Amino acid sequence: MNPFLEIIIRGIGAFILILLVTRLVGKTQVGQLTVSDFVNAIVIGSIGASMVTDLKENGWYYAFGLFLFGLLTIGAEYLAMKYRPARKVLEGEPTVIIHNGKILEDNMRKNVYHMDDLTMQLRDKGVFNIADVEFAVLEPNGKLSVLLKSQKQPLTPQDLQLPTRYQGIPSEMIIDGIVIQQNLKQNNLTEEWLYRELEKQGIKSVQEVMYASLDTEGKLYVDKRQDVMAHVTDITDKLPGKIPQ
């Protein structure tokens, strides 16, 4: 067989198998990688890459290995879900890094976690002063959870005893010029209503719309494919035209 054709066939097979394994493992491993999840992802990727490029070996061996490793990963996830002690071993435990405003250096050393890591992740949470932190917890997936001191926490409507309205998730009405019929039915609306609302905004065809959503107050947000804007802000440092010599 032509080696390029064999690589194409193997590549398609590896892609399908890896996609199947990642879907079976679930969204948790993809969205919140722990150390063991990270290692599993590397091994699965390595097996998939070898399956595509190592033409000296039978591709079915790699496919079997990929399927086996996927089953082992799923089994470990199921074990962690059912038994808390196993979950602690497989996924690790959270570690307190800042306790009552004091940095716990011993816990940082145990996790090979240095001050640059701490200050970087605090800045990522919008915290630029360690003195403002009451508690900081290093999660098993490497993320830092932060509780600010009470006097540094932002005010909420509840703090001010202000009434609030319910704010749910907007319903997508149009995506890429296609009307989402299911969401129309869930909101007891019709296409005729949608077309009338679009006409109010000067839109004659649903094909002109890139995205439209309906919020819980009944307001329709519409974004057209071709937006007419008087000014577009450019956040890059490119200079217009040629730089004079």
C-alpha positions in Angstrom: 0.0 0.0 0.0 1.1 3.5 -0.7 2.6 4.9 2.5 0.8 8.2 2.2 -2.5 6.5 1.7 -1.8 4.3 4.7 -1.0 7.3 6.8 -4.3 8.9 5.7 -6.3 5.7 6.7 -4.4 5.4 10.0 -4.9 9.1 10.7 -8.6 8.9 10.2 -8.8 5.8 12.4 -6.7 7.4 15.2 -8.8 10.6 15.1 -12.1 8.6 15.4 -10.7 6.5 18.2 -9.3 9.4 20.2 -12.5 11.3 19.7 -14.5 8.3 21.0 -12.2 7.9 24.0 -12.4 11.6 25.0 -16.2 11.6 24.6 -16.4 8.5 26.8 -14.1 9.9 29.5 -16.4 12.9 29.7 -16.0 16.7 30.0 -14.4 16.8 33.4 -11.1 15.4 32.2 -11.0 17.8 29.3 -12.1 20.9 31.2 -10.3 20.4 34.5 -7.1 18.4 34.1 -5.6 16.9 37.2 -2.0 15.5 37.2 -3.3 12.0 36.4 -5.6 13.4 33.7 -2.7 15.3 32.1 -0.6 12.1 32.0 -3.5 10.1 30.5 -4.0 12.7 27.8 -0.3 12.7 26.9 -0.2 8.8 26.7 -3.4 8.7 24.6 -2.0 11.3 22.3 1.3 9.5 22.0 -0.4 6.2 21.1 -2.5 8.0 18.5 0.5 9.6 17.0 2.4 6.3 16.8 -0.6 4.7 15.2 -0.5 7.2 12.4 3.3 7.5 11.7 4.8 4.1 12.7 4.2 2.2 9.5 6.5 -0.7 10.6 4.0 -1.9 13.2 0.5 -3.2 12.7 -1.9 -0.3 13.2 -4.4 -2.6 15.0 -1.9 -3.0 17.8 -1.9 0.7 18.5 -5.7 0.8 18.1 -6.1 -2.0 20.7 -3.6 -0.2 23.0 -5.5 3.1 22.6 -8.9 1.4 23.3 -7.4 -0.4 26.3 -5.9 2.7 27.8 -9.2 4.5 27.3 -11.0 1.7 29.2 -8.5 1.9 32.0 -9.0 5.7 32.2 -12.7 5.4 32.3 -12.4 2.7 34.9 -10.2 4.9 37.1 -12.7 7.8 36.7 -15.6 5.5 37.7 -13.6 4.3 40.7 -12.8 7.8 41.7 -16.5 8.8 41.4 -17.7 5.9 43.6 -15.0 5.8 46.3 -13.7 8.9 48.0 -10.3 7.3 49.1 -9.6 6.2 45.6 -10.5 9.7 44.3 -7.9 11.2 46.7 -5.2 8.9 45.4 -6.0 9.3 41.7 -6.9 13.0 41.6 -5.1 14.5 44.7 -6.5 16.9 47.3 -6.8 20.7 47.6 -4.0 22.4 49.6 -4.3 25.6 51.6 -1.6 28.1 50.4 -2.8 31.1 52.3 -4.5 30.7 55.7 -6.0 33.7 57.5 -3.8 36.0 55.5 -0.6 34.1 56.1 1.4 32.2 53.4 2.0 28.6 54.3 5.5 28.0 52.9 5.6 24.3 53.9 2.5 23.6 51.8 4.0 25.5 48.9 7.2 23.4 49.1 5.2 20.1 49.2 3.5 21.1 45.9 6.6 22.5 44.3 4.7 25.8 44.1 6.7 29.0 44.3 5.9 32.7 44.9 5.8 33.5 41.2 3.1 30.9 40.7 1.1 32.3 43.6 1.3 36.0 42.5 0.6 35.1 38.9 -2.6 33.1 39.8 -3.7 35.8 42.2 -3.4 38.5 39.5 -5.4 36.2 37.2 -8.2 36.4 39.9 -7.9 40.2 39.9 -5.9 40.3 43.2 -2.7 42.3 43.1 -2.1 42.6 46.9 -1.5 39.4 48.9 -2.5 41.4 52.0 -6.1 41.4 50.7 -6.4 37.6 50.7 -7.9 35.6 53.6 -7.7 32.1 52.1 -6.2 30.7 49.0 -6.5 27.0 48.1 -4.5 25.2 45.4 -6.9 22.8 43.7 -6.0 19.4 42.3 -6.2 20.7 38.8 -3.6 23.4 39.5 -6.1 26.3 39.8 -6.1 28.7 42.7 -9.3 29.4 44.6 -9.3 32.7 46.5 -11.4 34.2 49.3 -10.7 37.9 49.9 -10.9 39.5 53.3 -14.4 40.6 54.2 -13.5 44.3 53.9 -12.0 43.7 50.4 -14.9 41.8 48.9 -17.1 43.6 46.4 -20.6 44.6 47.4 -23.6 42.7 46.1 -27.3 43.7 45.9 -27.9 41.4 48.8 -25.4 43.4 51.0 -27.3 46.6 50.1 -30.7 44.9 50.5 -31.6 45.8 47.0 -34.3 43.8 45.1 -33.1 41.9 41.9 -34.8 40.3 39.0 -34.3 36.8 37.8 -31.7 36.5 35.1 -31.6 33.2 33.3 -29.7 31.9 30.3 -30.7 33.6 27.0 -32.2 31.3 24.3 -30.4 31.2 21.0 -32.8 32.0 18.2 -30.5 32.2 15.2 -27.0 30.8 14.7 -25.1 31.5 11.5 -28.3 32.3 9.6 -30.2 29.2 10.8 -33.3 29.5 13.0 -33.2 27.2 16.0 -36.7 25.8 15.9 -36.5 24.0 19.2 -35.8 27.2 21.1 -38.7 28.9 19.4 -41.1 26.2 20.6 -39.7 26.2 24.1 -40.5 30.0 24.3 -43.9 29.5 22.7 -42.9 31.7 19.8 -43.3 31.4 16.0 -41.1 32.1 13.0 -43.6 34.9 12.1 -42.9 36.6 15.4 -39.1 36.3 14.8 -39.3 37.7 11.3 -41.4 40.7 12.5 -38.8 41.4 15.2 -36.0 41.3 12.6 -37.9 43.7 10.4 -38.1 46.2 13.2 -34.3 46.2 13.2 -34.2 46.7 9.5 -33.3 43.0 8.7 -35.1 41.6 5.7 -33.6 38.1 5.6 -32.6 35.6 8.3 -29.5 35.0 6.3 -28.2 38.5 7.2 -28.0 37.4 10.9 -24.9 35.8 12.4 -26.4 35.4 15.9 -29.6 36.3 17.7 -30.7 35.5 21.3 -33.7 36.2 23.5 -33.2 37.1 27.1 -35.5 36.3 30.0 -37.1 39.8 29.7 -38.1 39.2 26.1 -35.5 41.4 24.5 -34.0 40.1 21.2 -30.3 40.7 20.7 -29.3 40.5 17.0 -25.8 40.6 15.4 -25.6 41.0 11.7 -23.0 39.3 9.4 -22.1 42.7 8.0 -21.9 45.2 10.8 -21.8 48.9 9.9 -19.6 50.7 12.5 -18.4 54.2 12.4 -15.2 53.4 14.4 -13.5 50.1 15.3 -11.1 50.2 18.2 -7.7 48.5 17.4 -5.9 47.3 20.6 -2.8 46.2 18.6 0.3 48.5 18.3 0.3 48.5 14.5 0.7 51.9 12.9 -1.4 52.9 9.9 0.4 53.3 6.6 4.1 53.1 6.1 6.6 54.1 8.7 8.6 57.1 7.3 12.3 56.3 6.7 
